[in-house]
Amino acid sequence: MPLLEACNVTKMFGELTALNQVSLTVGEHEVHGLIGPNGSGKSTLLKCIAGAESPTAGTIFFAGHDITEKPPEERARVGINIKFQITSVIPSLSVYDNVLLSLQAQSPLTSLIWSRTRQALHFRIMETLEHFRLAERMDECAGVLSHGEQELVEIAMALAPEPKLLLLDEPTAGMNLEERRITAELLRPIKDRCSVVIVEHDLDFIRDICDVLTVLDQGNVLDGGTVEEIQASKRVQEVYLARV
Amino acid sequence: MGWTVFVTRVLILSLLALSFDLVWGFAGILSFGQALFFGGAGYAVALMARDLGVSSAFLALPAAALVRLAFSLLIAALVLLGRRLASMIFVALGTLTGAYAGDRLARSWYYLGGQNGIPSISPLRAGSYELVEGVAFYYLAFGSLVIVYLICRFLVRSQFGLALAGMRDQETRVAFFGYRVQHLKTLVFALAGAIAGLAGGLYAFHEGFVWPNMLGVVLSTQIVLYALFGGVGTLVGAVIGVVVIEHVSFILSDRFPEVWPIILGVVLLLVIMFQPKGLVGLLVSERERAGSFGRRPR
């Protein structure tokens, strides 16, 4: 049974069809890339999976359960976390507290009031910060970090609660080449911990870490398969690769 | 005696400002209706004293807080709970409308004393001891403020406070971590309503009467100014705001009886324009304001 199964998802914004009966299947520990030209519906599909947008039609199953009507917080509680395209760390909080904020989200209210889970979560926070090479800057306000570092904090926040499915919307947007290389290096081991769906424009980055690709064009699935299959696909080359 | 009465009034208003800072400064809920909870509790204790003969501090004050807690839950259900997250404008206008409606209701309902309110509330009692305005009431107000401040401080510096900070700055985002944002908001809104209710109960017994202005838009706006002037999101800033504004108003009204509201308005405007983080912002950095949450493990 696949971890995620989106069946014939359609999303309309007024008259505009952002997604037209798109289906997507993601298996356990699979890194699935979504590529396509701007406006092809990649981010919209990711938002539909996370609960930020409600599909106009279609169904989304996660671990065998229909989550199409579930609000975002319920999806997070069953193991879906997202890093949005626009960085949304809390600038006034320290890097450490940003990660704690995401990690403690599912603690009971009384535990939060009595600060009971902080000790228990400390090890995981430090492990995450060290993995993302942020441990030395953990006491600094997240707002003073560079854009690339804030992106890493955001990915760390999405990954720290150990989701079953991690959705990354353009994780390297705005990063320089060196930052992209480091991000790919940091993300590669993640597939041992969870499944990942990545929206990305950088094809080298996608080739580097994805197992399977789905190509979208104008809200439709153009093609799907392994990286090698997509690279060899004439349809993709005609419609997508020629444009980027 | 005059100063004791004045300072007691300032302490009670500080409680009210604290309730606003909790909802706005820490949870990001722009409540323009804190006066509704304050005045509503005032009317509740006045009616209890008048119609039921209840003026025991051990009954009337907890009742004021509990009645407002229940009432703020009702208001929260109307303005905060819904299929989608309520926008700041919706909450601000919803609570403002509530305060206005409360004011109009009190003015037009004979049972509540109409324009004149309810006069001659019997004094607050602790056993056989009467707590009339003066030193005893001052200590009661001071003690209440200290206890409420410490409770609020404990909450906003706990992991719960971190959840509130996240909700205040990135309301939509934190839902994707798994926070039930509407539940958190409702809880804080109700708690702040209870604090405003306690303040309203104390104020009614201290002044000896209640009147419609205690419920209305003017007082609600005044509370916002207290917090903005002192510095929102700091707790102590709200108290400083009340102390400074009330003292400056007192001095200005004595020296410039004709134009003092204009002078005060200009001063407030200048502070808010050039020191948007309030007076506390002059003393502490942004990082110190954010603070830490829970005890950092060693």
Interface residues (C-beta under 8 A of the other chain):
Chain A: A50 G51 A52 P71 P72 E73 R75 A76 R77 N81 I82 F84 S88 I90 P91 S92 L93 S94 D97 L100 L101 S102 Q104 A105 Q106 S107 L109 S111 L112 I113 W114 S115 R116 T117 R118 Q119 H122 C141 M157 P161
Chain B: L155 S158 Q159 F160 L162 A163 A165 G166 D169 Q170 R173 V174 A175 F176 F177 G178 Y179 R180 V181 H183 L187 E286 R287 R289 A290 S292 F293 G294 R295 R296 P297
